Amino acid sequence: MRPDHTADMDFFVLVARHGSLAAAARALDLTPPAATKRLAQLEARLGVRLVNRTTRRISLTGEGEIYLLHATRILDSIREMEDAVAGGRAALKGLLRVNATLGFGRTTIAPIVSAFAQRYPQVEVQMEVTDRPVDLADGGIDLAIRFGALPDKRLNARRVMSNRRFLCASPLYLQRHGLPASLADLTRHRCIVHRQNDEAHGVWRFYSGEGDEHGEVVKVHGALSSNDGDIVLGWALDGHGILVRSEWDLARYVESGRLQIVLPQYRLPSADLFVYYLNRRNQAARTRAFIDFLVEHFSQPSAA
């Protein structure tokens, strides 16, 4: 394989990932005309059109989808080969692509990436934050960090942290509206709904104990809902209603008395923190190192 073919594949994968020639040009420190020319040269060499151009975005043609699929596989194989050859070296290096959720990624994962980069300065980390589920293969992502159930059971995963969910409300709200004594009482309370991805909104499932496999579903109602976890937490702190949040989010507010756990005898589906990835076999040393670094961070008492 000629070196310029590898460079062409790197370029096209970047264009497809950004969905814009202008964005790819900025990432490569090229002028937009230079990026356009490079794509035209690639298409001329292959004799096919790879993208459909519009004024703002590009979309892949059928040939472009095929080229992207094979280019991604070939580039991954090359990186695996280089990692295997350099596996005995002490210094880790190469590109690591990490995905995390928006708020948690900004506040918690970004500082961990910073510390990891200080320990392994030759590793280049590209971090993206998105709340929608991601396709690791199509997105060229090495690992994703997510709370809750895994989106695809075929993925390899490692639990980073156990994280239970609880019902909570502010003392102010409970003084005004009373403390619910049963799950049925929730239907008469104001509830704050966190809309996440494609989950049914306002449908909460509870389990009475470890042996309860089916649980009980409660349809709750409330005037406030959002797809942002920090927003709904703020509304609960302001006394607007009852909310489901994880102990990771609640610990400091429960300790300070700003929030109170409601109906603690019922168990909700957990929101354990996972890091998941495609390949366990031939996994890059830098990927393994980051996963270990992540688990080490959350195993420390100060991280809880």
Phi, psi and omega in degrees: 000131180288145180303324182290336176293319177297317178296322177298318180295317177302316181297313184292321177300321179294318178299314181296321181293319181279335182069018183202132177293323180296317179294319178296321178299317178297319181295328182264001183060043176248161170280151178305319177298324179293321179293320178298317179296319181296319178295318179298321178294321178295315179295323179294319180295321181278338180077020178219161174269129184263334183225154169259124185264138169234181183293330185245319186233167173238153173231150183279140171283176176301319178293325178295320177299317179296315180298318180297316180302310182287323179297318180298316180296316182296315180295322177296321179295320178297317179295321178297319178298314181295322178295319180296319181292320183266011187298334182277353181286151181286323186272129174275144176204172182112182184265132176235123182251120186241137176237138177215168179286161190303292185296311181295324178296316181293312189277330188241311185286322180302315176297327177293319176300319179300315179294321178297319180294329177290324179284324182235077187293344181271357176270127176267120182252124171253115182249130176240144178240123179213143177270341178284152175301147183242150174263110186299317183292310181294326182274356181064035185260134181281320180204152178232147183242120187217148171271150173090191183296146180292141182288339183213114184294345180282347181284150170280143183212155175227128179286126181268323185201136171283144188205099181281157175253150180220157166277141180212160176201161178282150175304326179299314180297316183292328175294323183281323190245354178089161181267123179297136181260344181211169178296326180298330180296336183298330181292343179260002180256161170281124179240143179260126187254128173264109181277115184239119176050234184255015180293151177295126185279132177077015177250111183250132180251133182235151176235138184277342180186181183296329182276355182276107184269332186264323178073186180231133182259134178236127175267114184255164182225151177189162183276346185238134174208155179201158175269003181251123183295323180293325180294311182294326177296319177298321178295321178295318178297329179280357176089024184274346180163191181265139187225150170261121175219163181274161181296333177300318180282329191268337193311309186290329181283325176291319179297322181278348180089004180284336175229153181232136177289137181243139179049057184293346181286349179257140182257134176257161175305136184289162177238050180302149179268126180239150164246127183233156190203167186277308191244124171276323180283134181060029178292138182299145181299324180293327177292315178299319181296320180292319179299315178298320180297319180295311180297320179299318180299313184282349176278348179283139181303327182291342182276345183285000000 
